[in-house]
Amino acid sequence: MNMTCIACRRNVNLDHVVFENYEGPVKCFSCGIMMEIKTVGGVLGSVAPQGGESVLKGGAAMCPERRGASPSL
């Protein structure tokens, strides 16, 4: 699975079983921002800067640009 960083918009690779159903911190290794994410069944439920309010909520694809749509942040 992949997601787009909310700060630098680079790809963040989440290719591990632990991220299939996960709630917790994720670090972007391109820019260093820490994000709080929640995934359910491989679908991104929410993303927020660590300690901040969610900027992406509800059923977003892990990497929406692959489906031809750019993420709306």
C-alpha positions as CSV (number, residue, x, y, z in Angstrom):
1,M,0.0,0.0,0.0
2,N,1.0,3.6,-0.6
3,M,-0.2,7.0,0.5
4,T,0.7,10.5,-0.3
5,C,2.5,12.6,2.3
6,I,0.4,15.6,3.4
7,A,3.4,17.9,3.5
8,C,5.6,17.1,0.5
9,R,3.1,15.0,-1.6
10,R,5.7,12.3,-2.1
11,N,4.8,8.6,-2.0
12,V,5.0,6.9,1.4
13,N,5.3,3.1,1.1
14,L,3.2,1.2,3.6
15,D,4.0,-2.3,2.2
16,H,3.6,-4.3,5.3
17,V,0.8,-6.4,6.8
18,V,0.8,-4.2,9.9
19,F,-0.6,-1.2,7.9
20,E,-3.6,-3.2,6.7
21,N,-5.6,-2.3,9.8
22,Y,-3.5,0.4,11.6
23,E,-3.9,3.4,13.8
24,G,-0.8,5.4,14.8
25,P,2.2,7.4,13.6
26,V,3.9,7.2,10.2
27,K,7.0,9.1,9.2
28,C,7.6,10.5,5.7
29,F,11.2,9.7,4.9
30,S,11.4,12.4,2.2
31,C,10.5,15.4,4.4
32,G,10.5,14.0,7.9
33,I,6.9,15.0,8.9
34,M,5.2,12.7,11.4
35,M,1.6,11.9,10.5
36,E,-1.1,10.1,12.4
37,I,-3.0,7.7,10.2
38,K,-5.8,5.2,10.5
39,T,-6.4,2.4,7.9
40,V,-9.1,-0.2,7.8
41,G,-8.7,-3.1,5.3
42,G,-6.1,-1.3,3.3
43,V,-8.1,1.9,2.9
44,L,-6.9,5.2,4.5
45,G,-9.5,6.4,6.9
46,S,-7.8,9.6,8.1
47,V,-4.5,11.5,8.0
48,A,-3.4,14.3,10.3
49,P,-0.1,15.9,11.2
50,Q,1.0,14.5,14.5
51,G,-0.8,16.4,17.2
52,G,-3.0,18.2,14.7
53,E,-6.4,18.0,13.2
54,S,-7.2,15.5,10.4
55,V,-6.7,16.9,6.9
56,L,-8.0,13.8,5.1
57,K,-11.0,11.7,6.3
58,G,-13.1,8.8,5.3
59,G,-12.4,6.1,2.7
60,A,-9.7,7.8,0.7
61,A,-7.6,5.5,-1.4
62,M,-4.0,5.0,-0.2
63,C,-2.6,6.5,-3.4
64,P,-5.5,8.3,-5.2
65,E,-3.4,9.7,-8.0
66,R,-3.0,6.1,-9.4
67,R,-6.7,6.2,-10.2
68,G,-6.4,9.4,-12.1
69,A,-7.5,11.8,-9.3
70,S,-5.3,14.1,-7.4
71,P,-5.7,14.1,-3.6
72,S,-7.8,17.0,-2.3
73,L,-6.0,18.4,0.7
